[in-house]
């Protein structure tokens, strides 16, 4: 659990500092937030609010993936490179 939390902390830092204009930002950010909630509650029950937040974040990930898919998934094409 300690190793998972440590790795998540580094991933959280990347998610928090990655510019929102990067096409993968929404997927990374919301996935990390879901993981954070799950790890924090690993040995206890999730509340209804936490489950609702996780569900909302899943919807945000889906929208982010749909945006990537609609642009062909190519990072160069998405970023206009």
C-alpha positions as CSV (number, residue, x, y, z in Angstrom):
1,X,0.0,0.0,0.0
2,X,2.9,2.3,0.8
3,X,4.5,1.8,-2.6
4,X,1.1,2.3,-4.4
5,X,0.6,5.6,-2.5
6,X,4.1,6.8,-3.2
7,X,3.7,6.1,-7.0
8,X,0.3,7.7,-7.0
9,X,1.8,10.8,-5.3
10,X,4.2,11.2,-8.2
11,X,1.5,10.6,-10.8
12,X,-0.7,13.1,-9.0
13,X,2.1,15.7,-9.3
14,X,2.3,15.1,-13.0
15,X,-1.5,15.3,-13.4
16,X,-1.7,18.5,-11.4
17,X,1.2,20.2,-13.3
18,X,0.4,19.0,-16.8
19,X,-1.1,21.8,-18.9
20,X,-4.8,21.4,-19.5
21,X,-4.3,21.9,-23.2
22,X,-2.5,18.6,-23.5
23,X,-4.9,16.1,-25.1
24,X,-4.3,13.4,-22.5
25,X,-4.7,15.7,-19.5
26,X,-8.3,14.9,-18.7
27,X,-7.8,11.2,-18.9
28,X,-4.8,11.3,-16.6
29,X,-6.2,13.8,-14.2
30,X,-9.5,12.1,-13.6
31,X,-8.0,8.5,-13.5
32,X,-5.5,9.6,-10.8
33,X,-8.3,11.3,-8.8
34,X,-10.3,8.1,-8.9
35,X,-7.2,6.1,-7.8
36,X,-6.6,8.5,-5.0
37,X,-10.1,8.1,-3.6
38,X,-9.8,4.3,-3.9
39,X,-6.5,4.1,-2.1
40,X,-7.6,6.5,0.6
41,X,-10.6,4.2,1.3
42,X,-8.8,0.9,0.7
43,X,-9.7,-0.5,4.1
44,X,-13.0,1.2,4.6
45,X,-16.3,1.8,2.7
46,X,-16.7,4.4,0.0
47,X,-19.4,7.0,0.8
48,X,-22.3,7.7,-1.6
49,X,-20.6,11.0,-2.4
50,X,-17.3,9.4,-3.2
51,X,-19.0,6.9,-5.5
52,X,-20.9,9.7,-7.2
53,X,-17.6,11.6,-7.7
54,X,-15.9,8.6,-9.1
55,X,-18.8,8.0,-11.5
56,X,-18.6,11.6,-12.6
57,X,-14.9,11.3,-13.2
58,X,-15.5,8.2,-15.3
59,X,-17.8,10.3,-17.4
60,X,-15.1,12.9,-17.8
61,X,-12.6,10.2,-18.8
62,X,-15.1,8.9,-21.4
63,X,-15.5,12.4,-22.9
64,X,-11.8,12.9,-23.0
65,X,-11.4,9.5,-24.8
66,X,-14.2,10.4,-27.2
67,X,-12.4,13.7,-28.1
68,X,-9.2,11.7,-28.7
69,X,-11.0,9.2,-30.8
70,X,-12.7,11.8,-32.9
71,X,-9.3,13.2,-33.8
72,X,-7.9,9.8,-34.8
73,X,-5.9,9.3,-31.6
74,X,-2.7,10.6,-33.2
75,X,-0.9,12.9,-30.7
76,X,0.7,14.9,-33.6
77,X,-2.7,15.4,-35.3
78,X,-4.4,16.3,-32.0
79,X,-1.8,18.9,-31.1
80,X,-1.5,20.2,-34.6
81,X,2.1,19.2,-35.0
